[in-house]
Amino acid sequence: MANTFTTRPDSETLDKFAAELNHVREHAMEQVGEADAKYIRKIIRIQRLCEISGRISIPLGFFNPLIWVIGVLFLSVSKILNNMEIGHNVMHGQYDWMNDPNINSRNFDWDNAGDSNSWKRYHNHEHHTYTNIIGKDRDFGYGLLRLSDDTRWKPKNIWQFFTYLTLATFFEFGIAYHEVAGERIFMGKRKKTSSLPISREQLKSDFFGKIGRQFFKDYIFWPLLCFPAFLYVLTGNLAANLIRNLWTNTIIFCGHFTEDIHTFKMSDCKDETQGQWYYRQILGSSNLEGRKWFHIMSGHLSCQIEHHLYPDVPAMHYPHMAKQVEQICKKYNIPYNTGSFPKQLFTVWQRIIKHSFPTKGKQTLANA
């Protein structure tokens, strides 16, 4: 059955709850400044150094396979940092206050096959506004996986663990295709209504354009540039992209699809107060516990709860904010889902397998 939290606090309690969470945000934003600018620029320097090291080392695998492995690891770290700690957070507008021409949500373009403007439309707005509302948040299962009793079982769901593994392997292309699939550009009956701010032709052009540029860079330009080591560079880039895809998919799934997350229906979320919205974000998200390096490599999405509460706060503040948010949740008897990386990942796998099969009895929606 769907996770149900039947004793939602009353409106007055949730208003007090929201006031305390707002205070956490206000205090964090008071600390935002030069230290944050230095931090993100430092991460960008590290990311670029890792990319340069990887680009140099991978062709040298022609002489020594161990150097190839080291190069792949450097390039993998570069791509993970670019996508997670830099790209994801910059495109959420966390560093727009710097007025840097390159480190801002308007101009930044990340190193994967997904068009950044497309991602900002469906992720920043749709997912963060309608988190876990069945039928509104297309990130819940990505249109491929049944992850709740709230969605109808189909025969294809029997094989959905393999679908999940395929999605993880090619995750950057799943990101690229997400809005295109939602707008039914290539398959399905055209939607009667759409809030797409650009034309369907422009969306299609952006989709193919970004994939084409990414494919050319990783699988044609760099291998040809190092032609004697063409196959080493080609396979090295493939390996680095695979590692990045598996890592980012795993972190994102652990933040959204663990055993204890809740789902909601649109009618329950009508005319939400800020406290009710905060409440839904917390029940629909999960945190991961780990060391500082783990938080950085996850783009601080290890603090998914705090990211959903405060998406525009620079992410380096999330671990400290998490301690405060957890205490506030305890005060108001609101579940705060956190755990180790292995534990949370195991419950994700459990959820995928559990909902591969039809649900016996009446399907219910979680109370929101």
N, C-alpha and C positions, 0 to 999 in steps of 0.2 A: 504494500500500500504506500501511498505518498506520505512523506513526512508531514505531520500535522502538529501545529503548536496551538492548542485550543484555548489557552489562557492568555491571549494577548492583553497587555496592559491597557488600561482605559486611557482616554484622550488626555486627561490631565497629567497622568504619569508620563505618557510619551512626550508631552510638551516639556516637562522637566528634564526628561532624558535627552531631548534634542538640545535644550539649553546647555547642558553639560558637554555634549559632543561639540556644540558650536564653540564653546570655550576652549576645548582642546585645539580646534582648528585655528582660532584666533591667536592662541599662544604660539602655535607653530609658525604661523605667518609672521608674527612679530620677530621671529628668529631668522627668517629668510633674508638673505643678503649676500655679501661678498663671499662668505664661506661656501655657499651653494654654487656660486659662479665658478669659484676655484675648483670645487669638487667635480662639476660636470666637465670642465675643460681638462681636468686631470684624467678623467675616465676616457675622454675622447683621445687624448694623447696616448694613453695605454692601448686603446683599441687600435689606433693607427700603427703603433709600434708592433703590436701583435700581427697585424695584417702584413706589414712590410717584412717581418721576420718569417711569416708563413710563406709569402710569395717568393722570398729568396731561398728558403730551405727546401720547399717542395721540389723544385727542379733538380736540386742537388741529390735528391733521392736516386738519380741516375747513377751516382757513384756509391751511395750508401743507403740502404732501405731505412735504417734507423733515423737518418736525417729527414727522410720523407715523412715518417710517422710524427716526428717532432714538428715538422712544418704543418702537417694537417691539424695537429692540436693547436698550434698558434693561430691558424686561420679559423678554426672552429671557435676559439675564444673570441677572436675579433668579430666574427659574425654574430655570436650570441650577445656580446656587449653592444654591438651596433643596433641589434633588434630590440633588446630587452631594456637595459639600463639607460641607453641613450635614446633610440628611436621611439619606443613606446611612450616614454615619459616626456620627451620633448614634444611629441605630437599631441599630447594631452594638454599642452600649453603650460607645463610646469615651469618653464624657463623663459616665457615670453616677456616677463618683466625686465629681463636683461637687455632687451632691444638689440640683441646680437643678430646680424643679418643672416647668419647660418644656423644658430641654435634657437630656432623658433618653430612653432607649430605650422606656420604658413609655408615655409620653404624647405623644411627638412624632408629628405627622401631616403628611406632605409635600404639596406642591402638584402632585399629578397624580392620575390616575384610579384608581390602584392603592391598595387598602386596605393600610395600613401593617402591621397585624397579620398579614394573609395573607402579605405579602412577607417578614416576619421568619420565618414558619414555614418556607416553602420555600427561602428564600435563606440565612438565617443558619444554619439547621440542615442542610437537605438538601444544598444546593450546597457549602457550606464543609466538610461532613463527607465527602461522596462525590464530590469534585471529579473530573470526567472519567471516572468509572466508568460504563461503558455499561450502561444499564438502571436505574441508580440516580440519576444526576445528570440531572434533566430540563432543567437549564439548557444541557446540551450539545445544541445544535440546537433547543431549545425545542419539540420535537415537530413541527417544521415543516421543518427543514433537515437534509439528510444531509451530515455534515461529516467523515466517516471511513469507511474500508473496513469498520469494525467493525459498521456498521449496514446492513441490507438495502436494496438499491436498489429504488425504486418509480417507476413512470412519472411521477408528479407531480414527481419530483426534476429532471426535464429543465428545468422552469420555475422552479427554486428561486432563481435570482438575482432574478427578479421578486418572488418571495415574500419574499426578504430586503429588497428595496426597500419593499415594502408594510409589512412588520414595522417597518422603520426609521421610516417615515412615521407610523405609529400606535403607536409603541413603548409609550406609557403604557398603552394598552389591552391590549397584549400582556402587560405586567406585571400588570395587573388580572386578566386571564383565566387566568394561568398555573396557579395552584393549582386554580381551578375546572375547568380542562381536565384536570389531573392526577387529580382526584377524579371525573371524568366526570359532572359535575352535569347537563349538558344533552345531551351526546352520548356514545355508546359504551356498552358493557356495564358495569354497575355493578361496581366492584372487590369481590372477595371479602373482602379485608382492607384496612384503612385505619388509619393512625395519626392521622387528623384529630382534634384535641382538642375540636372543637366539632361541633355537628350540621350536617348537610348543609343544612338550612333556614337556619341561622344564617350559614353561608358564603355561601349565595345572597343572603341579605338584606344582608350586608356588601358584597358585590360590587355589587349594584344601588344600594345606599345611597351608596357612595362615588362611583360614576360619576355618579349623579344630582346630588349636591352639587357636584361639580366642573363638570358641564355647566351647572348653574344659575348658578354663580358667574361662569364665563368667558363664557357665551354668552347669558345672560338678564339677570342682575343688573347687571353692569357696563355692557353696552350700553344697557339701559333707564335706568340712572342718568344716562347722558350722551345722552339720547334724540335731540337734534338731530344728534348725531354717531354715531347707532346703528350704521350700517354701518362707519364707521371703527373703532369700538371692537370690533365683532364680528370684522372681518377682521384687526385688529391682534392680538387675542387668539389667533385661529387661526394667524397667522403666528408668534407667539412660541412657541406650543405646538409647532408644526412644527419650528422651529429647535431647541428643547430636545430634542424626540424624536430628531431626526437626530443631534444631538451626543452624547447619552447612549448611543444605540445604537452609534454608531461607536466611542466610547471603550470600551464594554463588549466589543464584538466584537474590538477590537484587543488586549484583555487576555486573551482566551480562545481565539480561533480563528485565530491566525496559523499560518504554514506549519509551524513547528517544535514545536508543542505535541503532547503525547502523550496517548493514551487508555489505559484500563486495564479489566480485567475483575475482577469481584467476587472470584473465587476467588484471584486474585493478591494481594488486599488483606486477606485474612482474617487476623485477629490481628496487625494492623500494629503495629510499634513506633513510637515517636515519630519516630525517624530515618527510617523508611520513609514515614511520613505526610508529613514535611517534604519528602522526596525527591519524592513524588508531587505535592505542591502546586507545587514548583518546575518540574517537567517539564510540568505542566498549565497554566502561566500565562506571560504575556508582559508585558514592560515597554515603556514609551514614554519617549523622551528629549525633554526640553524645558526651557524656562525656568520660573521660579517661578510666573508667572501661569498657565502651561499646567497645571502640577501642581494648582493651586487650582481651575481651571475643570474639571478632570477629576475633582475630588473626591479627588485623589491616587491615583486608580485607574490613573494612568500608572505607578505602582509596584504593579502588580497582584500581582507575586510576593510582595512584602512584605506586602501586604494579606491574601493567602491564608495566609501564615505567621503573621501577627500581627493578626488582624482586630479585636481589642479595644484595640490601641495607637492613641492619637490620631494621625490620618493625617499631620499636619504633620511627624512624625518620619520618615516613610517615605523621603524622598530621602537623608537621611544614613544611614539603616539600609541602603538599597540598596547603597551603596558597600561596606559591611562584608559584606553577604550575598554580593555578587558575588565578593569576594576569597575568602571561605570556599568558595564553589563552585569557584573555580579551584584552590584548594588540594586539594580532593577530586576534581577532574576530573569535576565535575557540570555539565552544560550550563546556562547562564544566558541566557535568551532576552530580549534587549533590542535596541532599534533606534529609528530616527526614526519619527515619526508617519506620513509618507508611505510609508516602506518597509513598516512593519507592516500598514498598511491595504491596500496592494497585495497582500500575501500572504494577507490575509483574503479578498479578492475572488478570488484565485487558488484558494484552498481551496474556496470555495463553487462556483465553476465546475467545478473538477476533479471534485468528488464529485457533480456533477449527472448524471454518466454512469456506467453500470455498470462495475464493476471487473473486469478480465480476470484470470483465474486465481483462486487460492485467497485468500480474505479472512482476514487474521490480526489478532489483537489485540496491542497493544503489551505487551511484558514489563513488569510492574510490580515 
